[in-house]
Amino acid sequence: MKFKKNYNNYIIIICFLLALTFIIMGTIFLLYTNTNKNINSQNISSEKKYSNYKYMLKERDNKIIIIDINNEIIIEEIDVLVSDLPEYDKISLYKGVPVKTEEELRSLIEDYDS
């Protein structure tokens, strides 16, 4: 009788551990799926946010680069030291300055260069 009682206790403990394992795995799965949904929705919203823009000005290696948003390529690197610019411009370039037209692009480059 004593052996049978201990055996029942082991079965209860094993069932409890299995249930706990499934609960933890389910929670991890749900968290993972929600994280991926958030990442995908951020990508979609950023694509919509810049869909009307053609270029992006950014800072790289203390210089300004021009990126073609549609083709995702660097068009040009401008020899303007970002460290010499006002703080507002540094922050803007770090985040990225979207530009709609070539005229606006030329104007911004002249502003940064002067």
RONUGU-342012 format. One line per field, with one value per residue (C-alpha): residue number from 1; residue in three letters; x, y, z. Coordinates in steps of 0.02 Angstrom, whole numbers. Layout:
% residues N
num	c(NUM,...)
residuo	c(ALA,...)
x	c(X,...)
y	c(Y,...)
z	c(Z,...)
% end
This chain:
% residues 114
num	c(1,2,3,4,5,6,7,8,9,10,11,12,13,14,15,16,17,18,19,20,21,22,23,24,25,26,27,28,29,30,31,32,33,34,35,36,37,38,39,40,41,42,43,44,45,46,47,48,49,50,51,52,53,54,55,56,57,58,59,60,61,62,63,64,65,66,67,68,69,70,71,72,73,74,75,76,77,78,79,80,81,82,83,84,85,86,87,88,89,90,91,92,93,94,95,96,97,98,99,100,101,102,103,104,105,106,107,108,109,110,111,112,113,114)
residuo	c(MET,LYS,PHE,LYS,LYS,ASN,TYR,ASN,ASN,TYR,ILE,ILE,ILE,ILE,CYS,PHE,LEU,LEU,ALA,LEU,THR,PHE,ILE,ILE,MET,GLY,THR,ILE,PHE,LEU,LEU,TYR,THR,ASN,THR,ASN,LYS,ASN,ILE,ASN,SER,GLN,ASN,ILE,SER,SER,GLU,LYS,LYS,TYR,SER,ASN,TYR,LYS,TYR,MET,LEU,LYS,GLU,ARG,ASP,ASN,LYS,ILE,ILE,ILE,ILE,ASP,ILE,ASN,ASN,GLU,ILE,ILE,ILE,GLU,GLU,ILE,ASP,VAL,LEU,VAL,SER,ASP,LEU,PRO,GLU,TYR,ASP,LYS,ILE,SER,LEU,TYR,LYS,GLY,VAL,PRO,VAL,LYS,THR,GLU,GLU,GLU,LEU,ARG,SER,LEU,ILE,GLU,ASP,TYR,ASP,SER)
x	c(0,138,218,53,26,197,168,7,101,229,91,10,176,215,41,62,233,166,19,137,252,106,48,223,244,73,115,280,194,62,193,297,149,95,272,281,113,175,335,240,115,258,339,175,142,319,296,135,216,352,256,242,429,565,723,786,930,1022,1184,1317,1497,1472,1420,1251,1193,1050,946,825,679,597,755,830,1002,1122,1129,1261,1366,1385,1546,1461,1513,1357,1453,1466,1276,1155,1085,912,986,1092,938,836,971,991,804,800,735,609,611,475,556,727,700,670,822,935,868,903,1078,1115,1050,1161,1311,1302)
y	c(0,121,101,135,296,364,315,419,569,555,548,704,797,746,801,967,996,952,1071,1209,1177,1193,1353,1429,1374,1445,1611,1622,1581,1716,1846,1801,1814,1982,2050,2000,2082,2244,2241,2211,2350,2470,2429,2457,2623,2685,2637,2737,2879,2903,2848,3028,3060,3024,3056,3044,3142,3053,3062,2929,2941,3125,3166,3189,3054,3062,2903,2861,2795,2695,2601,2604,2655,2793,2919,3037,3082,3267,3334,3430,3385,3350,3391,3573,3590,3657,3529,3529,3483,3345,3267,3285,3202,3063,3025,3058,3207,3154,3256,3258,3345,3377,3563,3539,3425,3557,3689,3583,3540,3725,3763,3630,3684,3867)
z	c(0,44,-129,-217,-118,-166,-347,-349,-280,-421,-551,-479,-478,-657,-716,-627,-707,-880,-859,-799,-950,-1072,-989,-1001,-1183,-1228,-1146,-1238,-1403,-1376,-1329,-1482,-1602,-1530,-1545,-1728,-1763,-1683,-1785,-1947,-1910,-1873,-2041,-2132,-2043,-2081,-2264,-2270,-2176,-2308,-2463,-2526,-2505,-2630,-2529,-2350,-2276,-2136,-2039,-2066,-2006,-1962,-2142,-2226,-2345,-2469,-2482,-2621,-2518,-2658,-2709,-2534,-2598,-2550,-2690,-2624,-2474,-2438,-2363,-2224,-2047,-1946,-1786,-1848,-1867,-1735,-1613,-1693,-1862,-1784,-1705,-1864,-1969,-1843,-1857,-2044,-2141,-2274,-2435,-2570,-2718,-2793,-2769,-2584,-2578,-2657,-2539,-2385,-2443,-2470,-2295,-2217,-2320,-2273)
% end
